[in-house]
């Protein structure tokens, strides 16, 4: 015993030192709030609990339930009104509450600079959304901001400066789990002869929750002749709780003055002469929060209405029944909310059990968690109907604390607005000149820069305001880069609006262009804006990953792969592929933004935005060469497979299904062409154009230029036959290209030159038909004839020159389509042919000039012949005369000889 005392004292000393150092300093007990206990008022996230002040620097939280938030802290303010809590509130503890709490108990220590005299309200607060999940009011609050609730909607207004602690209507002594989504809570007050019952369930907005006592001594069909209370939330958000009596398992109906079915007590018997109602259930409180309906009502244990209400012995085991189901709202004939047959599976939608109100039951561990937590009215934007924006009082604003005035859209208070990407939304702003409507990335609105926060404004601004007599129209078109979640607010005040959900209405709405790739198994979408391009690809079959590549084949191509990891998270990775094995697939780091990958029933869609020309500091990296020229066709291929990974790739990760050929996507035109199918047809087109512009048409011109010295009209026939044949082949080649390409676009340089050459060539036959007559022998040539001769010659020669240029641009176009494997050789051959033609023309021109010079010298010595009738004269002689077949026609083919006397 003597040896144990020092050890005990030492342990106590160590414990004291431990408490002292853990707490940092010893807390005093000077505050009048010490020992104050109050229950949390639930506002969001199913928060429940008991708050107790321990000392001057800490408080205890017990029986604490809460669904998690994003960045939740303990928050303090002097009052719980909107302005004070959002503007003047502050964090009071280092503890974070970013988790789910289930009936938890713990101590919370205040920060060193926080004292109880600075606090009038303690709240559980989510910082990013400025949301009050729930709070308690303290005894020393200088002013209570809690206003009395609407009749039938709330209970006591909270704690003012009196000695009674606040009792939250959501807190009870007992709780029993009826099903995974339905709970029964109750608190018995046997001395005063009543029981408070709370029903809560994760159910639809217009659904009922029913609970009651079966007829005593009933053993079968317990629903018949049962005394139940039907509760729920009305369309306007207010609760109801009515006494019902069940005579049949059907919806209440009244025929010939007799009521049958599940009917309110008041239907069976009107109020008595004293004025007391047969509906003895008293509504205490109700709400609809986080997708959970909750109603609290009070029922007397011994009711005076012995006909429709059974007495309840709080110490006996009595059979009770419960149900969930759809409720029928009142109409012009029926003024009540009437339950419809609950249906469903027993123990999930209805059931019964034995209950003793005096027993202590605690089966509810943690809060109910609904899948759909938002019940705000949802307005789906229509491109043809404007959304009318007005302002009105805050009644059921979804995010407390809330201002006194909020935005209404189409007469609905702060609804969720759902819009589709690619579909314009039209707003008619009629909220007043003190409300400037805008779409923002900031949750609170009210000009985030005033709070030293950044925001992105997607539509509207300070000038976007109007009134009923003069509304302002605002049009907003969300695109594929618009975030999934935005908010509509007023730029002059915080928290006046609510959420905007941006959904994918369809890739065709989100992108300007789309084409089907090879085999119709992948669809390719794109939009070019400025110097960037947004791209999407959607597979038409289920797969583990989807890949698209830019190139003629997977080897030497840039690939974009969309896939999902084990957690179901989508990824889009980029690669440079320089071989056929898995080791040849090299990851790259492209500057991609707005990356998304989603899977719908196994069908993968990938999306991303990238610059047309990568901005790289190291040009030797492969991704720096991955440039997209909108004016040049983009070769696109695809692949699908069962599995992909961002780790070490193996042969198992390689594709199992691929495109058979690349498709050439015309980015500026919004069309696509299969690669291999185009080669034969365009090859025929190119050969025919070479035959026409490289041989026949130039040959026709050369015959008229250099064959006129031949006697007769042979040169004329050669000229005409070659020109007509060349022109016919040009038209045939043009028809081949147009038929294969389903038309043509003038955006191509090749098409521009080719079409110009064809127009000039077609002008030549018309020009020849309009040829003026040649003057008779000895007459001067007319100005019309002279103009015609020059124009015919110049147009023909220009057509051939432009046609040859079109041949070279066509070869360039062919290279862009089919690669440079064979085009380089064809370009060299075409250039060599043109060079030989130029050399030939130069030689012929040289011979022609020598022959003409020799003829001019012979004129001084010879007297035979008539220079004007000599067919060897050039196409345009020294007098400007055009020499052709007409000379011989006028002279009948005869030659005159002039004799001069000899000296």
URKA-V824100 format. One record per residue. N is the residue number from 1. RES is the residue in three letters. D_LAST is the distance of its C-alpha to the last C-alpha in whole Angstrom. Layout:
n: {N	N}
res: {RES	RES}
d_last: {D_LAST	D_LAST}
This chain:
n: {1	2	3	4	5	6	7	8	9	10	11	12	13	14	15	16	17	18	19	20	21	22	23	24	25	26	27	28	29	30	31	32	33	34	35	36	37	38	39	40	41	42	43	44	45	46	47	48	49	50	51	52	53	54	55	56	57	58	59	60	61	62	63	64	65	66	67	68	69	70	71	72	73	74	75	76	77	78	79	80	81	82	83	84	85	86	87	88	89	90	91	92	93	94	95	96	97	98	99	100	101	102	103	104	105	106	107	108	109	110	111	112	113	114	115	116	117	118	119	120	121	122	123	124	125	126	127	128	129	130	131	132	133	134	135	136	137	138	139	140	141	142	143	144	145	146	147	148	149	150	151	152	153	154	155	156	157	158	159	160	161	162	163	164	165	166	167	168	169	170	171	172	173	174	175	176	177	178	179	180	181	182	183	184	185	186	187	188	189	190	191	192	193	194	195	196	197	198	199	200	201	202	203	204	205	206	207	208	209	210	211	212	213	214	215	216	217	218	219	220	221	222	223	224	225	226	227	228	229	230	231	232	233	234	235	236	237	238	239	240	241	242	243	244	245	246	247	248	249	250	251	252	253	254	255	256	257	258	259	260	261	262	263	264	265	266	267	268	269	270	271	272	273	274	275	276	277	278	279	280	281	282	283	284	285	286	287	288	289	290	291	292	293	294	295	296	297	298	299	300	301	302	303	304	305	306	307	308	309	310	311	312	313	314	315	316	317	318	319	320	321	322	323	324	325	326	327	328	329	330	331	332	333	334	335	336	337	338	339	340	341	342	343	344	345	346	347	348	349	350	351	352	353	354	355	356	357	358	359	360	361	362	363	364	365	366	367	368	369	370	371	372	373	374	375	376	377	378	379	380	381	382	383	384	385	386	387	388	389	390	391	392	393	394	395	396	397	398	399	400	401	402	403	404	405	406	407	408	409	410	411	412	413	414	415	416	417	418	419	420	421	422	423	424	425	426	427	428	429	430	431	432	433	434	435	436	437	438	439	440	441	442	443	444	445	446	447	448	449	450	451	452	453	454	455	456	457	458	459	460	461	462	463	464	465	466	467	468	469	470	471	472	473	474	475	476	477	478	479	480	481	482	483	484	485	486	487	488	489	490	491	492	493	494	495	496	497	498	499	500	501	502	503	504	505	506	507	508	509	510	511	512	513	514	515	516	517	518	519	520	521	522	523	524	525	526	527	528	529	530	531	532	533	534	535	536	537	538	539	540	541	542	543	544	545	546	547	548	549	550	551	552	553	554	555	556	557	558	559	560	561	562	563	564	565	566	567	568	569	570	571	572	573	574	575	576	577	578	579	580	581	582	583	584	585	586	587	588	589	590	591	592	593	594	595	596	597	598	599	600	601	602	603	604	605	606	607	608	609	610	611	612	613	614	615	616	617	618	619	620	621	622	623	624	625	626	627	628	629	630	631	632	633	634	635	636	637	638	639	640	641	642	643	644	645	646	647	648	649	650	651	652	653	654	655	656	657	658	659	660	661	662	663	664	665	666	667	668	669	670	671	672	673	674	675	676	677	678	679	680	681	682	683	684	685	686	687	688	689	690	691	692	693	694	695	696	697	698	699	700	701	702	703	704	705	706	707	708	709	710	711	712	713	714	715	716	717	718	719	720	721	722	723	724	725	726	727	728	729	730	731	732	733	734	735	736	737	738	739	740	741	742	743	744	745	746	747	748	749	750	751	752	753	754	755	756	757	758	759	760	761	762	763	764	765	766	767	768	769	770	771	772	773	774	775	776	777	778	779	780	781	782	783	784	785	786	787	788	789	790	791	792	793	794	795	796	797	798	799	800	801	802	803	804	805	806	807	808	809	810	811	812	813	814	815	816	817	818	819	820	821	822	823	824	825	826	827	828	829	830	831	832	833	834	835	836	837	838	839	840	841	842	843	844	845	846	847	848	849	850	851	852	853	854	855	856	857	858	859	860	861	862	863	864	865	866	867	868	869	870	871	872	873	874	875	876	877	878	879	880	881	882	883	884	885	886	887	888	889	890	891	892	893	894	895	896	897	898	899	900	901	902	903}
res: {UNK	UNK	UNK	UNK	UNK	UNK	UNK	UNK	UNK	UNK	UNK	UNK	UNK	UNK	UNK	UNK	UNK	UNK	UNK	UNK	UNK	UNK	UNK	UNK	UNK	UNK	UNK	UNK	UNK	UNK	UNK	UNK	UNK	UNK	UNK	UNK	UNK	UNK	UNK	UNK	UNK	UNK	UNK	UNK	UNK	UNK	UNK	UNK	UNK	UNK	UNK	UNK	UNK	UNK	UNK	UNK	UNK	UNK	UNK	UNK	UNK	UNK	UNK	UNK	UNK	UNK	UNK	UNK	UNK	UNK	UNK	UNK	UNK	UNK	UNK	UNK	UNK	UNK	UNK	UNK	UNK	UNK	UNK	UNK	UNK	UNK	UNK	UNK	UNK	UNK	UNK	UNK	UNK	UNK	UNK	UNK	UNK	UNK	UNK	UNK	UNK	UNK	UNK	UNK	UNK	UNK	UNK	UNK	UNK	UNK	UNK	UNK	UNK	UNK	UNK	UNK	UNK	UNK	UNK	UNK	UNK	UNK	UNK	UNK	UNK	UNK	UNK	UNK	UNK	UNK	UNK	UNK	UNK	UNK	UNK	UNK	UNK	UNK	UNK	UNK	UNK	UNK	UNK	UNK	UNK	UNK	UNK	UNK	UNK	UNK	UNK	UNK	UNK	UNK	UNK	UNK	UNK	UNK	UNK	UNK	UNK	UNK	UNK	UNK	UNK	UNK	UNK	UNK	UNK	UNK	UNK	UNK	UNK	UNK	UNK	UNK	UNK	UNK	UNK	UNK	UNK	UNK	UNK	UNK	UNK	UNK	UNK	UNK	UNK	UNK	UNK	UNK	UNK	UNK	UNK	UNK	UNK	UNK	UNK	UNK	UNK	UNK	UNK	UNK	UNK	UNK	UNK	UNK	UNK	UNK	UNK	UNK	UNK	UNK	UNK	UNK	UNK	UNK	UNK	UNK	UNK	UNK	UNK	UNK	UNK	UNK	UNK	UNK	UNK	UNK	UNK	UNK	UNK	UNK	UNK	UNK	UNK	UNK	UNK	UNK	UNK	UNK	UNK	UNK	UNK	UNK	UNK	UNK	UNK	UNK	UNK	UNK	UNK	UNK	UNK	UNK	UNK	UNK	UNK	UNK	UNK	UNK	UNK	UNK	UNK	UNK	UNK	UNK	UNK	UNK	UNK	UNK	UNK	UNK	UNK	UNK	UNK	UNK	UNK	UNK	UNK	UNK	UNK	UNK	UNK	UNK	UNK	UNK	UNK	UNK	UNK	UNK	UNK	UNK	UNK	UNK	UNK	UNK	UNK	UNK	UNK	UNK	UNK	UNK	UNK	UNK	UNK	UNK	UNK	UNK	UNK	UNK	UNK	UNK	UNK	UNK	UNK	UNK	UNK	UNK	UNK	UNK	UNK	UNK	UNK	UNK	UNK	UNK	UNK	UNK	UNK	UNK	UNK	UNK	UNK	UNK	UNK	UNK	UNK	UNK	UNK	UNK	UNK	UNK	UNK	UNK	UNK	UNK	UNK	UNK	UNK	UNK	UNK	UNK	UNK	UNK	UNK	UNK	UNK	UNK	UNK	UNK	UNK	UNK	UNK	UNK	UNK	UNK	UNK	UNK	UNK	UNK	UNK	UNK	UNK	UNK	UNK	UNK	UNK	UNK	UNK	UNK	UNK	UNK	UNK	UNK	UNK	UNK	UNK	UNK	UNK	UNK	UNK	UNK	UNK	UNK	UNK	UNK	UNK	UNK	UNK	UNK	UNK	UNK	UNK	UNK	UNK	UNK	UNK	UNK	UNK	UNK	UNK	UNK	UNK	UNK	UNK	UNK	UNK	UNK	UNK	UNK	UNK	UNK	UNK	UNK	UNK	UNK	UNK	UNK	UNK	UNK	UNK	UNK	UNK	UNK	UNK	UNK	UNK	UNK	UNK	UNK	UNK	UNK	UNK	UNK	UNK	UNK	UNK	UNK	UNK	UNK	UNK	UNK	UNK	UNK	UNK	UNK	UNK	UNK	UNK	UNK	UNK	UNK	UNK	UNK	UNK	UNK	UNK	UNK	UNK	UNK	UNK	UNK	UNK	UNK	UNK	UNK	UNK	UNK	UNK	UNK	UNK	UNK	UNK	UNK	UNK	UNK	UNK	UNK	UNK	UNK	UNK	UNK	UNK	UNK	UNK	UNK	UNK	UNK	UNK	UNK	UNK	UNK	UNK	UNK	UNK	UNK	UNK	UNK	UNK	UNK	UNK	UNK	UNK	UNK	UNK	UNK	UNK	UNK	UNK	UNK	UNK	UNK	UNK	UNK	UNK	UNK	UNK	UNK	UNK	UNK	UNK	UNK	UNK	UNK	UNK	UNK	UNK	UNK	UNK	UNK	UNK	UNK	UNK	UNK	UNK	UNK	UNK	UNK	UNK	UNK	UNK	UNK	UNK	UNK	UNK	UNK	UNK	UNK	UNK	UNK	UNK	UNK	UNK	UNK	UNK	UNK	UNK	UNK	UNK	UNK	UNK	UNK	UNK	UNK	UNK	UNK	UNK	UNK	UNK	UNK	UNK	UNK	UNK	UNK	UNK	UNK	UNK	UNK	UNK	UNK	UNK	UNK	UNK	UNK	UNK	UNK	UNK	UNK	UNK	UNK	UNK	UNK	UNK	UNK	UNK	UNK	UNK	UNK	UNK	UNK	UNK	UNK	UNK	UNK	UNK	UNK	UNK	UNK	UNK	UNK	UNK	UNK	UNK	UNK	UNK	UNK	UNK	UNK	UNK	UNK	UNK	UNK	UNK	UNK	UNK	UNK	UNK	UNK	UNK	UNK	UNK	UNK	UNK	UNK	UNK	UNK	UNK	UNK	UNK	UNK	UNK	UNK	UNK	UNK	UNK	UNK	UNK	UNK	UNK	UNK	UNK	UNK	UNK	UNK	UNK	UNK	UNK	UNK	UNK	UNK	UNK	UNK	UNK	UNK	UNK	UNK	UNK	UNK	UNK	UNK	UNK	UNK	UNK	UNK	UNK	UNK	UNK	UNK	UNK	UNK	UNK	UNK	UNK	UNK	UNK	UNK	UNK	UNK	UNK	UNK	UNK	UNK	UNK	UNK	UNK	UNK	UNK	UNK	UNK	UNK	UNK	UNK	UNK	UNK	UNK	UNK	UNK	UNK	UNK	UNK	UNK	UNK	UNK	UNK	UNK	UNK	UNK	UNK	UNK	UNK	UNK	UNK	UNK	UNK	UNK	UNK	UNK	UNK	UNK	UNK	UNK	UNK	UNK	UNK	UNK	UNK	UNK	UNK	UNK	UNK	UNK	UNK	UNK	UNK	UNK	UNK	UNK	UNK	UNK	UNK	UNK	UNK	UNK	UNK	UNK	UNK	UNK	UNK	UNK	UNK	UNK	UNK	UNK	UNK	UNK	UNK	UNK	UNK	UNK	UNK	UNK	UNK	UNK	UNK	UNK	UNK	UNK	UNK	UNK	UNK	UNK	UNK	UNK	UNK	UNK	UNK	UNK	UNK	UNK	UNK	UNK	UNK	UNK	UNK	UNK	UNK	UNK	UNK	UNK	UNK	UNK	UNK	UNK	UNK	UNK	UNK	UNK	UNK	UNK	UNK	UNK	UNK	UNK	UNK	UNK	UNK	UNK	UNK	UNK	UNK	UNK	UNK	UNK	UNK	UNK	UNK	UNK	UNK	UNK	UNK	UNK	UNK	UNK	UNK	UNK	UNK	UNK	UNK	UNK	UNK	UNK	UNK	UNK	UNK	UNK	UNK	UNK	UNK	UNK	UNK	UNK	UNK	UNK	UNK	UNK	UNK	UNK	UNK	UNK	UNK	UNK	UNK	UNK	UNK	UNK	UNK	UNK	UNK	UNK	UNK	UNK	UNK	UNK	UNK	UNK	UNK	UNK	UNK	UNK	UNK	UNK	UNK	UNK	UNK	UNK	UNK	UNK	UNK	UNK	UNK	UNK}
d_last: {174	174	171	169	169	167	164	165	165	162	160	160	159	156	156	156	153	151	151	151	148	146	147	146	149	152	151	154	156	156	153	155	153	154	156	154	152	150	148	144	142	140	136	134	134	137	139	143	145	148	148	150	150	152	152	150	147	147	147	148	146	148	147	144	141	137	134	131	129	126	127	131	133	136	136	138	138	140	140	138	136	132	131	134	133	129	129	132	133	133	134	137	138	136	136	134	134	131	133	135	139	142	145	145	147	146	146	143	143	142	140	141	140	141	145	146	147	143	143	143	142	141	138	136	132	129	127	123	124	127	129	133	134	138	140	144	145	148	151	150	147	146	145	145	141	142	143	145	143	142	145	145	143	144	148	149	147	147	149	150	152	155	157	156	153	150	151	147	147	145	148	151	154	153	150	150	147	146	143	140	139	142	145	148	150	153	156	159	161	165	167	165	164	160	158	154	152	148	145	142	139	136	135	132	133	134	136	140	143	146	150	153	156	157	160	163	164	161	160	157	154	155	152	154	157	156	156	152	150	146	144	141	138	137	133	133	135	138	141	144	147	149	152	151	154	152	154	151	148	146	144	146	147	149	150	153	154	154	152	151	149	148	149	150	154	153	152	155	158	157	158	162	164	164	160	160	157	158	155	157	154	153	149	149	145	142	139	136	134	132	132	136	138	141	144	148	150	154	157	160	162	165	163	165	163	165	163	159	160	162	164	163	165	164	166	166	163	161	158	155	152	148	145	141	139	137	138	137	137	139	137	138	141	142	143	143	141	142	142	140	141	141	140	138	140	144	145	141	141	145	148	152	154	158	158	161	160	162	160	158	155	152	149	146	144	141	139	138	134	132	128	127	128	127	128	126	124	120	117	114	111	109	106	106	109	110	113	115	116	119	122	126	129	130	132	131	129	128	128	131	132	130	129	130	127	124	121	121	119	119	122	124	125	123	122	120	116	114	110	107	104	101	103	103	106	107	110	111	113	116	118	118	116	119	118	114	113	111	111	112	112	116	119	121	118	118	116	116	115	118	120	118	116	113	112	108	108	106	106	108	109	110	109	109	112	113	116	117	115	112	112	109	107	106	104	104	102	104	101	102	103	105	109	111	114	113	115	115	117	117	115	118	121	122	123	122	120	120	118	115	114	111	110	107	106	104	101	99	100	100	96	93	91	93	92	93	93	92	95	96	99	98	97	95	95	93	92	90	91	89	89	92	92	95	96	98	99	101	102	103	106	109	108	110	106	103	100	96	94	90	88	87	90	93	92	90	91	93	96	99	102	105	108	112	114	118	119	117	115	111	108	104	103	100	98	95	95	93	95	97	100	103	102	99	100	100	101	99	100	98	98	99	101	103	104	106	107	109	111	112	114	112	108	107	104	103	101	100	97	95	92	89	88	91	92	93	93	93	90	91	93	92	93	91	88	89	87	86	83	83	79	80	82	85	86	90	92	96	99	103	106	110	110	109	110	109	111	109	107	108	107	109	107	104	103	104	101	98	95	92	89	88	87	84	86	83	85	83	83	86	85	86	84	85	83	83	82	79	77	76	75	73	71	70	69	67	65	64	63	61	59	58	57	56	54	54	53	50	49	48	46	44	43	42	40	39	38	36	33	35	34	36	39	41	41	43	45	46	46	49	51	51	52	54	56	57	58	60	62	62	64	66	67	68	70	72	73	74	76	78	78	79	77	75	75	73	75	73	69	68	69	67	64	64	65	62	59	61	60	57	56	58	56	52	53	54	51	49	51	50	46	44	42	38	36	34	30	28	32	33	36	39	42	44	42	41	44	45	42	44	47	47	45	48	51	50	49	52	55	54	54	58	59	58	60	63	63	64	67	68	68	70	72	73	74	77	78	78	79	76	77	74	72	71	69	67	66	65	63	61	60	59	57	55	54	52	51	50	48	47	45	44	42	40	39	38	36	35	33	32	30	29	28	26	24	23	21	19	18	16	14	15	14	17	20	22	23	26	27	27	31	30	30	34	36	36	32	30	31	34	34	36	35	37	38	37	33	33	36	34	31	33	32	28	25	22	18	16	12	9	6	4	0}
